[in-house]
């Protein structure tokens, strides 16, 4: 699976905030490692710097010092094959308005063709759905609309997932789609009675690293506007019927373990997933180990509930990104060895319970099991902290076509044989919901096929903005 992006916005009167944005983007880099960018506002001018590479590669100290201004938005991105070029990096900029505007987007629109056609645009000329939204906003502003008016006009016609930050002269707007598919939160710099600034970000660790206090999550359909005078809230779009539909895989895999989502710390949720797995799928074993990083808390929970000792059987190379970053499956499988190395003294001769977060195609998992056996594991019992992944996602996670999803085309026994483990078990949908503790207030379409919003007609359509 391929997560979309991380977004940040910072306003702090009297301060140059590029360094704060840099730190916040660093905290969100797990959400995308293809490219990074910032846009700052000062002296009636918006300056955009963006490029391919990690945050630390794109922004040198000299670059950050040159990005003066008390308002900034930032973006860190994952892209699909074919769009890994600097022109698709974000924020995207349009010159319409007093100083123009810059936009950064996490998510995926599912009706881009209809949006482009309604405006007489050629979709093939757009680098991404983010680029399309910026173009539509620019047209509306040139026709006399304010940027908030343009956002309402364009986004009320948009379908799919979007958490966006938009910078214009003197203001940052943060908008979340009516379903709340992708996360977005608001934080305060300074004390409640004397705020020194405001931060919006995809996850709470980005607030923590800049010294901001979490205030609340941005509501589905809400637009939060931040100026040097403070924060205002507008119901830009009518919220969708029913509960918030935050992607359930934010809890399983995407979000950092120290993030808080819907009032729950992700690490604690993942531990509860492991506890439920131990109860529903016990096995005799000598050691419980997790696949770094998201499998570790679930493994801790499995060990606690089962009484089997917990241990670290894999060392992660911290200089290697998530293996889904590689565009080719052969490279992805080879990336397992670059990313993970077994601790032979811990593994050799042991019956292992190996806890991982998900199985998509299964080839990466098979390579992992083979590596553990080569390191001397006597038995490998695989436990997965999400139910079988059987449907594609269209709301901000780039997943294969359904035919490529292992669980969609194989029985449990066939999956076990393909992967090469001694036993295989998944958490149930009921147990996952119990562990997350938010009832049905999550989108689980990739697990159930119950899509809460329209999906594109063309399966596997390009998501170039990643």
Secondary structure, DSSP 8 states (H G I E B T S, - for coil): -B--EEEEEEE-TTS--HHHHHHHHHHTGGG--SEEEEEEEETTEEEEEEEES-HHHH--HHHHHH---SEEEEEEE---TT--SGGG-SSEEE--SSS-EEEEEEEEES-HHHHHHHTT--GGG-SSHHHHHHHHHHHHHHTT--HHHHHHHHHTT--EEEEEEEEETTEEEEEE-TT--S--EEEEEEETTEEEEEEEESSHHHHHHTT-EEEEE--TTEEEEEETTEEEEEE-S---SSS--EETHIIIIIS-TT-EETTEEHHHHHHHHHHHHHHHS----SEEEE-TTHHHHHHHHHHHHH---B---EEE-TTS--GGGSSSHHHHHHHHHHHEEE-HHHHTT-EEEEEES--SSSHHHHHHHHHHHHTT-SEEEEEESS----S---SS-B---GGG-HHHHS-HHHHHHHHT-SEEEE--HHHHHHHHTSTT-EE-HHHH---SS---SSTT---TT-
